[in-house]
Amino acid sequence: MRRIINSTYITLDGVIESPAWTTPYFDEEATAFAGTQTDAADALLMGRHTYDGFAAAWQAMDESDPTNGAAYFNSVKKYVASTTLTDPEWNNTEVLQGDLVEAVTRLKAAEGRDILMYGYGVVTHTLLRAGLVDEVRFWIHPVLQGGPSMSAPLADAQTTLALVDTKVLKSGVVIVSYQPVSR
């Protein structure tokens, strides 16, 4: 069965929006870790907000530059959880139809490698609560950004996670990986 891995960039004060603040920290070490994630994944899963941001950013990037990841992001299979997106323009994108949990359960059961998610919002939270997210990786950046600390309010966000890995990068970024714990 495929695994769903969530990878979220976050500041010390909990901001995940508009992650331009990650740029100074995306050195060779971070690039290598990010490459390990994408090498293990043959699909992306995202909500509409992430899709809109990613599609605008990645389609504008030079795919011939092997250091920026554009070739991967523009060609990889993309699944979008949205009730309003009907005709996605970004290459190789499919809008999930029907119940989100049922659709993602089918994706996990299909042949393939990891399914990678970026950002933590309603879609990730819904899938985590349904027991479909296998690992959450928070890239904690040594930045205080200010502003809203989540992309969407998650009123019932109580979930217990177990630490499975910690990686401290020379830049000061700490990547902590957790797996859900059954209660």
C-alpha angles and dihedrals in degrees: 000000000000120000126229112220121189116203115188130179110215138172125229088260094052102259116150100161124107095001098201084126088075094067098087089051099049097099130148092285094052090044090054093051091046089050091053089055095049093043088058094047130073096178143039125215120197146154123245095266093054091042092055092049095044095045092052094046103040098042089056094054127095108257092196090068104090092197100063104057095231094126090056097044094045095049104035119100110265127200119194126198104212138133093197105043108089107158111031113199098196113100118264095008125148125187111222112239128213126355112011096217092049093047093050092045087058091048092052091050093052123092115271148081130285122321110224126210127189124204128017118253142118096314094051091043093050091050093045091053089049091054095247101116111085100186139009119204118193116196099204110202123202091240134113104207105168125214132078112352100210134036091231134010111260104197095176096041097138108136130145118222133187121219111243102167144004126196121184113201123208089243091065095257113134118203112202120186123201137181124207117260119216113234 
